[in-house]
Amino acid sequence: MNTKKIGILSAGGDCPGINAAIRGFGKAAILKYGMSVFGISSGYIGLIKKDVTELDLSALSGILTLGGTILGTSREKPFKKNKNSLDFSSKPKEMIENYKQLGFDCLVCIGGNGTQKTAFQLSEIGINVVGIPKTIDNDIWGTDISFGFDSALNIATEAIDRVHTTANSHNRTIVIEVMGHNTGWLALYAGLAGGADMILIPEIPYKENIIAEFIEKRYKDKKRYSIIVVAEGIDSPEKKYPGEYIAKRLNELTGIETRCTILGYLQRGGSPSPSDRILATQFGYYAAEMINKGDYGRMVSITNSKFSSIPLQVAASKIKTIPANHPMIQRARDIGTSFGDQL
């Protein structure tokens, strides 16, 4: 029986849990299925440059708790057209040639929406691919949750907890901007966990006058301070720093001292939470199981606590936004949390 030879890479932004997924996949592939596993450096760039290293059990030891990725990552999009080149397909051609020369039977791609889209495109040109979803944004279609989200949620919630004391001491309104790309999952969950008074997310259009009236009413009701959690993807004239824009407008509209804190890359760094370690390990294990069955062109997913997979084409087709009727939104409204759209 020929031993299957598998390449594994991580692409896109880093997040806690990638190393746990690499370890989970590698140990299952080697110990249970007798495969050989090769790490590909720096995302898709590593396959273009044929930069690979075999991952034996010793290489997988001690990485479960590490943040980041031992393989390195990049945001290389090999199928993106280069306006300065007449040959749009040179990188994909190099990738499939290197895949064959290296003798790989499958490529495992750990990443978010962009990574899974590229993974699908690679499957379309003849490469066997299995995707593993990771993101702190929780916006990958077809899976209830992705590893990285829980770790980022813990960090964002702790930051909100800490800001409460400063806001209370100085009678201030404090705006906290969190990540999330074009969705509000992280803002919604962190806002509720941290007891925010207002949560602004891309899925619910806000009105500046409503925000101002809501905050003014809190001060009239003798509330000493207010906490507003803002998702980075909300519609704002200042696209890069919407949190700072909201804070500036509140100062102008209400005269109430308002400050902004942008959490930024703090949310993506550090050791994964226990929950993310478990989820990433199971995703990795399930990916090895899929390869053993020859179940290619699909992404690992979890739905209603059950592991399964969906076609990469489906995963790459759209992002998972918060539905307008999501029960968490209604429950938040019922306990007095504002979304900036109504008083």
CORUR-V621705 format. One line per field, one symbol per residue. burial: I if it has 24 or more other C-alpha atoms within 12 Angstrom, else O. A space follows every 50 residues. Layout:
burial: ???
This chain:
burial: OOOIIIIIIIIIIIIIIIIIIIIIIIIIIIOOIOIIIIIIIIIIIIIIOI IIOIIOIOOIOOIIIIIIIIIIIIIIIIIOOOOOOOOOOOIIOIIIOIIO OIOIIIIIIIIIIIIIIIIIIIIOOOIIIIIIIIIIIIIIIIIIIIIIII IIIIIIIOIIIOIIOOIOOOOIIIIIIIIIIIIIIIIIIIIIIIIIIIII IIIIOIOIOIIIOIIIOIOOOOOIIIIIIIIIIIIIOOOOIIIIIIIIII IOOIOIIIIIIIIIOIIIIIIIIOIIIIIIIIIIIIIIIIIIOOIIIIII IIOOOOIIIIIIIIIIOOIIIIOOOOOIIOOIIOOOIIIIIOO
